[in-house]
Amino acid sequence: MSDSQLDLPQGTLDLLILRTLSLGPQHGWAISERMQQVSSDMLRIQQGSLYPALHRLERRGWVIGKWGISDNNRRAKYYELTRNGRKQLEAETESWRKLTSAVALVLESE
Amino acid sequence: MSILSDLRFRMKALLQRRSMDGDLDDELQFHFEKEVEKHRAAGLNETEARRQARLAFGGQSQVAEDCREARGTSLLESVPQDVRFAMRQMKKSPGFALTAVLTLALGIGANSAVFTVINDAMLRSLPISKPAELVALGYRSPDTPRFLAVQFWPVMNVLERRLRGVSGVAGWTGSMVTVPDDRSTLRSIGADLVTGNALSMLGLRPVLGRLLTPADDVPGGPAGGWPVVLDYGFWLANFHGDPDVVGRHMRISEQAAVVVGVLPPDFHGLYVGDPQKLYLPLHFLSALAASAQQDPFLHPENLAVLAVARLDPGMSLTALNAELAAMSPSLHSLTPLRVQHEPVFLTAHLAAESVRRGFSEIAEDYGKPLLLIQAIALAVLLLCCLNLAGLQMARVQAREQEFAVRSALGAGRSRILRQCLVESLLLAAVGCVFAAGLAWASIRIISGFFTPAGSDSPIQLQPDPTVLLFTAAFALLTALLFGLAPAWLAGKVSPGAVLKGRGTSARHYRLRQRLFVPTQFALALALVFCAGLFTHTLVCLRDNHEGFNPDHVMEVCAQFQALKKNPDQIMEMYHSMTEALRASPGVQAASYTWVTPLTGFAPKLDADSLAHPQQIHSLAWNDVGDGYFSTVGTRVLAGRGFTGADRDRSTCILNEAAAGVLFGHAQPLGDSIEAKYPDQNGEIGAFTAACRVVGVVENARYSSLRDPPPPTVYFPASASTVGRGSYSNNLVFLIRSRNAGDAISAYRAALARFAPTTAYMTFLPLTEQVDQSIGSERLVARLSGIFAAVALLLSGIGLFGVLALRVQQRRPEIGVRLAVGASRARILGLVLRDAFAMLVAGTLAGIALIALASGFLRRFLYDTSPLQMGVVLSTLLILAAVALLAALVPARRAAAVDPMEALRSE
């Protein structure tokens, strides 16, 4: 694995999954691929973290899993954002913005 | 996320577990295939693509387990699995399971048994409706911390009319009555005599028939005989639970009575543990009176009862007390004269106290010792926990391989931790069941300590749901205590190290050696030491019967209250019966006394010597028969004892202390004292007599073995002794004989000749009266002794377990040592040194523990310093002996190691 990969702070993975799913229903593999692409390969999500996170989000009612047929004609589980999940995404995005800007302010202060 | 939807999801996940597990596999498999596809698209061949995908994926079963955990089904579904697994483990090592269950049963059972007593005597509410509303109307005085639960009939009548905030006031009093037993012999039993509203005020629901009513409580009783309500236990024992008992006729104290009802099984009266057998109307007192003068309803100002009332809803005890205090001055004149002058009552005012828990003599007499015993039982339980934690650790160690493999296969740390805890809980649950059985069985034995001497109705203590809850809570606590440390260690097992053969054994062993075994020894030492001190106290007290010799003396209380004879005739009976007893075979001496020794009852009078009439002394006082001193073994130092010719208070005998107090020297023979003693209503000073001192006897402890002998004046028992009230007709016969059987048959024969219509009471050896008077010391000494023995056994097992395992593990090392020339004695010493180190560490910690507790212990000791050298030395010896015994077997096994075999097995 390359040095350019980043460790995700605790709880960030949930936010990223919710954000990825806000573009439309996806199955697990597609979620991890998309994150990797968008982050220019800097974020690579291990299955060992991804799937437990998806199941946790499903239990909390933020996403809902539905079985469908994939592009290669196979049975795949697609995750979709629920209304609660969308609210959660907004709330978490907001607090993440506040956090990062606050951290940036501190780091850039003289 | 609402909790409800979360739970619904979890439940759905659980119910559809099989299909969801399939789905999970499909989902992960899909991901894997996509990954392979991606690698293939990048130009890798099939094999290489799969290899890369698998590397990236990690363990699929691990991911699946994590998903299950995330989904929340894991806990619900894996617990039954864990339980089944734990049961298999138990079956595989029955020896461990048995030891654990027995240890737990002992530890928890001991606590439950002691708690049953505490709960019964000090915590539990009476089984009546709304017990918190029930109050007693009595007196409080700044001179005594105790609530005086007594009320006088005239005062009670005023209270019933004028007191607001309570509904109704009921009067209770007790009496002995006679009933014929199944062989038509008269038997004396306790009855409660109550006003007609007393039982219905409690809200009791009779099993059969009805309760007493105000119409029952009339002078002479209602037509058709005195109505009587039976205690449930009495009904079972005497009427064999006959459902048609209502309407049956009985003869109670020679009066016609008719059964009207049976009380519910859980109600045993207001006095905890001392069930009354019969409930009769209060006016039955008139029927019991030996003469019209003694009829309490002719002199109701002297009738003392327990007044019970029920608070109105919303009324507080504080408000009631304020109301009573305000009424108090105006009612003072209604109390009997003798009471008005008693020091305590001079300052007393009316007051109420809750009787939610009823009255408990156990709580008064044994409260502190019981808490001490509970503390000791808790220490034993802690020791059990340590012991089991040690055993569990040894098992974790033995199962390191298994844990390592399971951890390598993807079992999470929390899962292994839980597995160990489930095992402990299972053990605790089984142990708990046995503990409940043990507690149940030992309650009878413990109850025996509280039963008054000579009572044929043992105190009855019963476990209730609170006790079961307590037991279960303790089992849970115990399981957590002894299960957590090993579980934590099991979770820390590093699979790599163990599978490569480097375990964590050494660390476990050190922890056990440094912590567990010495702590066990420290606790055992403290417990043995305490038991030693308490036993020393007990022995000191029991041998403390200076001034009398209780061996071979039988006491039996006459039941002459029902005889319709005048005091002179009654006294004549005592004289003639005593003469008959003395003439019986095997009887060496016989006499009678008014105050029974060691019952704690010590009446006082005021006396002065005629030489110094202004110096008035308060002295203990007793009326005794002729030959009393030789019967109880009190030596006459000067002058003479009483003879049959001394029949009034013109003569008296002093003990040394009284002679010293009154005359300042021990030879007052022929001098006179002036005694102001109470009249039949107990009013001191009502009678004054000038008494000539005819003898001086040695000091004797009477009311209690703990207090120094009080200065005492003895008078000859006379007509005025038995004229004092309905029960003072009953003096206590003392019979000294070679064996108990002679005394009993002599008394039975004399009774049949002189008073065949009176009931017999239990015969009681005076030595038992001595034992009973030091009941709380006996309780503490016996139980702490038993607990100390258990503690010793447990710590011995603990040490043995550690050493045996240690020897097992060091076999190869010992083999090498022997091979290079170490002697067997040296190997033996090696193991014993190990044991000795733990013993010393434990001893030091134990001594520190005792030092901390010594201030507290001192309260329970008599004539015994907490640093009694004999006790210290024997404690250390006992502990060392147990340690040596426990260490010897493993040590000899170590010394017997065959070097060749040990090395080969390596």
Interface residues (C-beta under 8 A of the other chain):
Chain A: H27 G28 W29 E33 Q46 Q47 G48 Y51 P52 A53 H55 R56 E58 R59 R60 G61 W62 W67 S70 N72 R74 R75 A76 K77 N84
Chain B: M1 S5 D6 F9 R10 A13 D23 D26 E27 L28 F30 H31 E33 K34 E35 E37 K38 A56 F57 G58 Q62 V63 D66 C67 E69 A70 R71 G72
